[in-house]
Each structure stands twice: as C-alpha cells, then as structure tokens.
C-alpha cells in the first residue's frame, strides 16, 4: 500500500520479521535517527552495491585472468593482423564452401 506523505515522501507498508524490526529499531536508536531514515540509507547503500563484485568474486576473477593471460599465444602483431584479415575475407565470401 502506498500513500503520499509530505512534500517528496511516499508512505509504504512492508511486512518484516521480528529480527529485522529489532535490528532496525536498535540501529535507529544507536544512530539517533528515525527508522525511516535508517531504511532510506540502507536502501541507497544496497542499491549502490548491487551489480558490484564481492571481494571473493573479484579475487576469483583475477585469479582466472592471471591463469588465462599466459595461455594467450605470443606472436607479432603483423601475424595476428594477417589472421584477422583472412577471417574477414572468409566471412565476406560466405564462410565454408563444403560441408564438414
């Protein structure tokens, strides 16, 4: 349920478990802020972190990257450029001419 509340506020009703409500009340009291302010800040903080990697995910991906980089063949840029040109030529000509 949503009601207009004040100038730029909207009143929203949520159902929370007792442990979450208790945590919210303790946090609001400790910070000397209204519970609604604590919820607003928590939502903004959570929204800012969504989509970012956790530290363990970041370390795992860096490890994978470090294992992958040495497997990339080292060759002169001219050889890689020639390979790309050959691939592009084959694509323009329709790819394979016979079935495999």
FIVEXPA-556064 format. One record per residue: residue number from 0; y, x negated, z of N, C-alpha, C, O, CB in turn. Coordinates in nm, 2 decimals. Glycine has a CB too. Layout:
REM FIVEXPA-556064
NUM_Y_X_Z_Y_X_Z_Y_X_Z_Y_X_Z_Y_X_Z
...
This chain:
REM FIVEXPA-556064
0_-0.12_-0.08_0.00_0.00_0.00_0.00_0.12_-0.09_0.00_0.13_-0.19_0.07_0.00_0.10_0.12
1_0.22_-0.06_-0.08_0.35_-0.14_-0.09_0.47_-0.05_-0.07_0.48_0.06_-0.13_0.35_-0.21_-0.23
2_0.56_-0.10_0.01_0.69_-0.03_0.03_0.80_-0.13_0.01_0.78_-0.25_0.03_0.70_0.03_0.18
3_0.91_-0.08_-0.04_1.03_-0.16_-0.05_1.08_-0.19_0.10_1.08_-0.10_0.18_1.15_-0.10_-0.13
4_1.12_-0.31_0.12_1.16_-0.35_0.26_1.28_-0.44_0.25_1.26_-0.56_0.21_1.04_-0.41_0.34
5_1.39_-0.40_0.29_1.51_-0.49_0.29_1.56_-0.51_0.15_1.52_-0.44_0.05_1.48_-0.62_0.36
6_1.64_-0.61_0.13_1.70_-0.64_0.00_1.60_-0.69_-0.10_1.59_-0.63_-0.21_1.81_-0.74_0.02
7_1.53_-0.80_-0.07_1.44_-0.86_-0.16_1.30_-0.87_-0.11_1.22_-0.96_-0.15_1.49_-0.99_-0.21
8_1.27_-0.79_-0.01_1.14_-0.79_0.06_1.06_-0.67_0.01_1.11_-0.57_-0.01_1.15_-0.80_0.21
9_0.92_-0.69_0.01_0.83_-0.58_-0.01_0.73_-0.57_0.10_0.68_-0.68_0.14_0.76_-0.59_-0.15
10_0.72_-0.46_0.16_0.62_-0.45_0.27_0.48_-0.42_0.21_0.46_-0.34_0.13_0.66_-0.33_0.37
11_0.39_-0.50_0.26_0.25_-0.50_0.21_0.15_-0.49_0.33_0.18_-0.55_0.43_0.22_-0.62_0.12
12_0.05_-0.41_0.31_-0.05_-0.39_0.42_-0.18_-0.46_0.38_-0.23_-0.44_0.27_-0.08_-0.24_0.44
13_-0.23_-0.55_0.47_-0.35_-0.62_0.45_-0.45_-0.60_0.56_-0.40_-0.56_0.67_-0.33_-0.78_0.43
14_-0.57_-0.61_0.54_-0.67_-0.60_0.65_-0.73_-0.74_0.67_-0.79_-0.80_0.57_-0.79_-0.49_0.61
15_-0.72_-0.79_0.79_-0.76_-0.92_0.82_-0.86_-0.92_0.94_-0.85_-0.83_1.02_-0.64_-1.02_0.85
16_-0.95_-1.02_0.94_-1.04_-1.02_1.05_-0.97_-1.07_1.18_-0.86_-1.13_1.17_-1.16_-1.12_1.02
17_-1.03_-1.05_1.29_-0.96_-1.08_1.42_-0.93_-1.23_1.43_-0.83_-1.26_1.49_-1.05_-1.03_1.53
18_-1.02_-1.31_1.39_-1.00_-1.46_1.40_-0.87_-1.50_1.32_-0.79_-1.58_1.36_-1.12_-1.54_1.35
19_-0.85_-1.44_1.20_-0.74_-1.48_1.12_-0.61_-1.42_1.18_-0.51_-1.49_1.18_-0.75_-1.42_0.98
20_-0.62_-1.30_1.24_-0.50_-1.25_1.30_-0.46_-1.33_1.43_-0.34_-1.36_1.45_-0.52_-1.10_1.34
21_-0.56_-1.37_1.50_-0.54_-1.45_1.62_-0.47_-1.59_1.58_-0.38_-1.63_1.64_-0.67_-1.48_1.69
22_-0.52_-1.65_1.47_-0.47_-1.77_1.42_-0.32_-1.75_1.38_-0.24_-1.84_1.41_-0.55_-1.83_1.31
23_-0.30_-1.64_1.31_-0.16_-1.61_1.26_-0.07_-1.60_1.38_0.04_-1.65_1.38_-0.16_-1.48_1.18
24_-0.11_-1.52_1.48_-0.02_-1.50_1.60_0.00_-1.63_1.67_0.12_-1.66_1.71_-0.09_-1.40_1.69
25_-0.10_-1.71_1.69_-0.08_-1.84_1.76_0.02_-1.93_1.68_0.11_-2.00_1.74_-0.21_-1.91_1.78
26_0.00_-1.94_1.55_0.08_-2.02_1.47_0.23_-1.97_1.47_0.32_-2.05_1.48_0.03_-2.02_1.32
27_0.25_-1.84_1.46_0.38_-1.79_1.46_0.45_-1.82_1.60_0.57_-1.85_1.60_0.38_-1.63_1.44
28_0.37_-1.80_1.70_0.43_-1.83_1.84_0.46_-1.98_1.85_0.57_-2.01_1.90_0.33_-1.79_1.95
29_0.37_-2.06_1.81_0.40_-2.21_1.82_0.52_-2.25_1.74_0.59_-2.34_1.78_0.27_-2.29_1.77
30_0.54_-2.19_1.62_0.65_-2.23_1.53_0.77_-2.15_1.56_0.88_-2.18_1.51_0.61_-2.21_1.39
31_0.76_-2.05_1.65_0.88_-1.96_1.69_0.93_-1.90_1.56_1.05_-1.89_1.54_0.99_-2.04_1.76
32_0.84_-1.85_1.48_0.88_-1.78_1.36_0.81_-1.64_1.35_0.70_-1.62_1.42_0.84_-1.86_1.23
33_0.86_-1.55_1.28_0.79_-1.42_1.26_0.66_-1.44_1.19_0.65_-1.53_1.10_0.88_-1.32_1.19
34_0.56_-1.36_1.22_0.43_-1.37_1.15_0.45_-1.36_1.00_0.38_-1.42_0.92_0.34_-1.26_1.20
35_0.54_-1.27_0.95_0.56_-1.26_0.81_0.61_-1.39_0.75_0.58_-1.42_0.63_0.67_-1.14_0.78
36_0.70_-1.46_0.82_0.74_-1.59_0.77_0.63_-1.69_0.76_0.62_-1.77_0.66_0.86_-1.65_0.86
37_0.54_-1.69_0.86_0.42_-1.78_0.85_0.34_-1.74_0.73_0.29_-1.83_0.66_0.34_-1.77_0.98
38_0.31_-1.62_0.71_0.23_-1.57_0.59_0.30_-1.61_0.46_0.23_-1.66_0.37_0.21_-1.42_0.59
39_0.43_-1.59_0.45_0.51_-1.63_0.33_0.49_-1.78_0.30_0.46_-1.82_0.19_0.65_-1.59_0.34
40_0.51_-1.86_0.40_0.50_-2.01_0.39_0.36_-2.05_0.35_0.34_-2.14_0.27_0.54_-2.08_0.51
41_0.26_-1.98_0.41_0.12_-2.01_0.38_0.08_-1.98_0.24_0.01_-2.06_0.17_0.02_-1.94_0.48
42_0.13_-1.87_0.19_0.10_-1.83_0.05_0.17_-1.92_-0.04_0.11_-1.96_-0.14_0.15_-1.68_0.03
43_0.29_-1.96_-0.02_0.36_-2.05_-0.11_0.29_-2.19_-0.11_0.28_-2.25_-0.21_0.51_-2.07_-0.06
44_0.25_-2.24_0.01_0.18_-2.36_0.02_0.04_-2.36_-0.06_0.01_-2.45_-0.13_0.15_-2.40_0.17
45_-0.03_-2.25_-0.04_-0.16_-2.23_-0.11_-0.14_-2.23_-0.26_-0.21_-2.29_-0.33_-0.23_-2.11_-0.06
46_-0.04_-2.15_-0.30_-0.01_-2.14_-0.45_0.02_-2.27_-0.51_-0.01_-2.30_-0.62_0.10_-2.04_-0.47
47_0.09_-2.36_-0.43_0.13_-2.49_-0.48_0.01_-2.58_-0.50_0.01_-2.67_-0.58_0.23_-2.55_-0.39
48_-0.10_-2.56_-0.42_-0.21_-2.64_-0.42_-0.32_-2.59_-0.52_-0.41_-2.67_-0.56_-0.27_-2.65_-0.28
49_-0.32_-2.47_-0.56_-0.42_-2.41_-0.64_-0.42_-2.49_-0.78_-0.31_-2.51_-0.83_-0.40_-2.26_-0.67
50_-0.53_-2.53_-0.82_-0.54_-2.60_-0.95_-0.53_-2.75_-0.94_-0.56_-2.82_-1.03_-0.43_-2.55_-1.04
51_-0.49_-2.80_-0.82_-0.49_-2.94_-0.80_-0.62_-2.98_-0.75_-0.70_-2.91_-0.68_-0.38_-2.98_-0.70
52_-0.66_-3.11_-0.77_-0.79_-3.16_-0.73_-0.78_-3.20_-0.58_-0.68_-3.24_-0.53_-0.82_-3.28_-0.81
53_-0.89_-3.17_-0.51_-0.90_-3.22_-0.38_-0.92_-3.37_-0.38_-0.95_-3.43_-0.49_-1.02_-3.15_-0.30
54_-0.91_-3.44_-0.27_-0.92_-3.58_-0.27_-1.06_-3.62_-0.31_-1.08_-3.72_-0.39_-0.89_-3.64_-0.13
55_-1.16_-3.55_-0.27_-1.30_-3.58_-0.30_-1.32_-3.56_-0.45_-1.39_-3.64_-0.52_-1.40_-3.50_-0.22
56_-1.27_-3.45_-0.51_-1.28_-3.43_-0.66_-1.21_-3.54_-0.73_-1.26_-3.59_-0.83_-1.22_-3.29_-0.69
57_-1.09_-3.58_-0.69_-1.01_-3.69_-0.76_-1.09_-3.82_-0.76_-1.10_-3.88_-0.86_-0.88_-3.70_-0.69
58_-1.15_-3.85_-0.64_-1.23_-3.98_-0.63_-1.35_-3.97_-0.72_-1.39_-4.07_-0.78_-1.27_-4.00_-0.49
59_-1.42_-3.86_-0.72_-1.54_-3.84_-0.81_-1.50_-3.86_-0.96_-1.57_-3.93_-1.03_-1.60_-3.70_-0.79
60_-1.39_-3.80_-1.00_-1.35_-3.81_-1.14_-1.31_-3.95_-1.17_-1.33_-4.00_-1.28_-1.24_-3.72_-1.17
61_-1.24_-4.02_-1.08_-1.20_-4.16_-1.10_-1.32_-4.25_-1.12_-1.33_-4.34_-1.20_-1.11_-4.21_-0.99
62_-1.42_-4.22_-1.03_-1.55_-4.30_-1.04_-1.62_-4.28_-1.18_-1.66_-4.37_-1.24_-1.65_-4.26_-0.93
63_-1.62_-4.15_-1.23_-1.68_-4.12_-1.36_-1.60_-4.20_-1.47_-1.66_-4.25_-1.56_-1.68_-3.97_-1.38
64_-1.47_-4.19_-1.46_-1.38_-4.26_-1.55_-1.41_-4.41_-1.56_-1.42_-4.47_-1.66_-1.23_-4.23_-1.52
65_-1.42_-4.47_-1.44_-1.45_-4.61_-1.43_-1.58_-4.65_-1.49_-1.60_-4.76_-1.54_-1.44_-4.66_-1.28
66_-1.68_-4.56_-1.48_-1.81_-4.58_-1.54_-1.81_-4.56_-1.69_-1.88_-4.63_-1.76_-1.92_-4.49_-1.48
67_-1.72_-4.47_-1.74_-1.72_-4.44_-1.88_-1.64_-4.54_-1.96_-1.68_-4.58_-2.07_-1.65_-4.30_-1.90
68_-1.53_-4.59_-1.91_-1.45_-4.68_-1.98_-1.52_-4.81_-2.03_-1.50_-4.84_-2.15_-1.33_-4.73_-1.90
69_-1.61_-4.87_-1.95_-1.68_-4.99_-2.01_-1.78_-4.95_-2.12_-1.82_-5.04_-2.19_-1.76_-5.05_-1.89
70_-1.82_-4.83_-2.13_-1.91_-4.79_-2.24_-1.84_-4.77_-2.37_-1.91_-4.76_-2.48_-1.99_-4.66_-2.20
71_-1.71_-4.77_-2.37_-1.63_-4.75_-2.50_-1.64_-4.88_-2.58_-1.61_-4.99_-2.53_-1.48_-4.71_-2.47
72_-1.69_-4.87_-2.70_-1.71_-4.99_-2.78_-1.58_-5.06_-2.80_-1.48_-5.00_-2.84_-1.78_-4.96_-2.91
73_-1.58_-5.19_-2.79_-1.46_-5.27_-2.82_-1.47_-5.32_-2.96_-1.56_-5.38_-3.01_-1.45_-5.40_-2.72
74_-1.37_-5.28_-3.04_-1.36_-5.32_-3.18_-1.22_-5.32_-3.22_-1.13_-5.26_-3.16_-1.45_-5.23_-3.27
75_-1.19_-5.39_-3.33_-1.05_-5.40_-3.37_-1.00_-5.26_-3.41_-1.08_-5.17_-3.46_-1.04_-5.49_-3.49
76_-0.87_-5.24_-3.40_-0.81_-5.11_-3.43_-0.83_-5.08_-3.58_-0.85_-4.96_-3.62_-0.66_-5.11_-3.40
77_-0.83_-5.18_-3.66_-0.85_-5.15_-3.81_-0.99_-5.09_-3.84_-1.00_-5.01_-3.93_-0.84_-5.29_-3.89
78_-1.09_-5.13_-3.76_-1.22_-5.08_-3.78_-1.22_-4.93_-3.74_-1.28_-4.84_-3.81_-1.33_-5.16_-3.70
79_-1.16_-4.90_-3.63_-1.15_-4.76_-3.58_-1.07_-4.67_-3.68_-1.11_-4.56_-3.70_-1.09_-4.75_-3.44
80_-0.96_-4.73_-3.73_-0.88_-4.66_-3.82_-0.96_-4.63_-3.95_-0.95_-4.52_-4.00_-0.75_-4.74_-3.86
81_-1.04_-4.72_-4.00_-1.12_-4.70_-4.12_-1.22_-4.59_-4.09_-1.25_-4.51_-4.18_-1.19_-4.83_-4.16
82_-1.28_-4.59_-3.97_-1.38_-4.49_-3.94_-1.32_-4.35_-3.94_-1.37_-4.25_-3.99_-1.45_-4.52_-3.80
83_-1.20_-4.34_-3.88_-1.13_-4.21_-3.88_-1.09_-4.16_-4.02_-1.11_-4.05_-4.05_-1.00_-4.22_-3.80
84_-1.05_-4.26_-4.11_-1.02_-4.22_-4.24_-1.14_-4.17_-4.31_-1.14_-4.07_-4.39_-0.96_-4.34_-4.32
85_-1.26_-4.24_-4.29_-1.38_-4.19_-4.36_-1.42_-4.05_-4.31_-1.47_-3.97_-4.39_-1.50_-4.29_-4.33
86_-1.41_-4.03_-4.18_-1.44_-3.90_-4.12_-1.35_-3.79_-4.18_-1.40_-3.68_-4.22_-1.43_-3.90_-3.97
87_-1.22_-3.82_-4.19_-1.13_-3.72_-4.25_-1.16_-3.69_-4.40_-1.15_-3.58_-4.44_-0.98_-3.77_-4.24
88_-1.19_-3.80_-4.47_-1.23_-3.78_-4.61_-1.35_-3.69_-4.62_-1.36_-3.60_-4.71_-1.26_-3.92_-4.68
89_-1.45_-3.72_-4.54_-1.58_-3.63_-4.54_-1.54_-3.49_-4.51_-1.60_-3.40_-4.57_-1.68_-3.69_-4.45
90_-1.46_-3.47_-4.42_-1.42_-3.33_-4.38_-1.35_-3.26_-4.49_-1.37_-3.14_-4.52_-1.33_-3.33_-4.25
91_-1.26_-3.33_-4.56_-1.19_-3.27_-4.67_-1.28_-3.24_-4.79_-1.26_-3.14_-4.86_-1.08_-3.36_-4.72
92_-1.39_-3.31_-4.80_-1.48_-3.29_-4.91_-1.59_-3.19_-4.88_-1.68_-3.17_-4.96_-1.55_-3.42_-4.95
93_-1.58_-3.13_-4.76_-1.68_-3.03_-4.72_-1.79_-3.08_-4.64_-1.89_-3.00_-4.62_-1.73_-2.96_-4.85
94_-1.79_-3.20_-4.59_-1.89_-3.24_-4.50_-2.02_-3.28_-4.57_-2.01_-3.34_-4.68_-1.92_-3.14_-4.40
95_-2.13_-3.25_-4.51_-2.26_-3.29_-4.57_-2.29_-3.22_-4.70_-2.25_-3.10_-4.72_-2.37_-3.26_-4.48
96_-2.35_-3.29_-4.80_-2.39_-3.23_-4.93_-2.53_-3.18_-4.93_-2.57_-3.10_-5.02_-2.36_-3.33_-5.04
97_-2.61_-3.22_-4.83_-2.75_-3.18_-4.83_-2.79_-3.14_-4.69_-2.72_-3.17_-4.60_-2.85_-3.29_-4.88
98_-2.90_-3.06_-4.68_-2.94_-3.01_-4.55_-3.02_-3.13_-4.49_-3.08_-3.21_-4.55_-3.03_-2.89_-4.57
99_-3.01_-3.13_-4.36_-3.08_-3.23_-4.28_-3.20_-3.18_-4.22_-3.28_-3.25_-4.15_-2.99_-3.29_-4.17
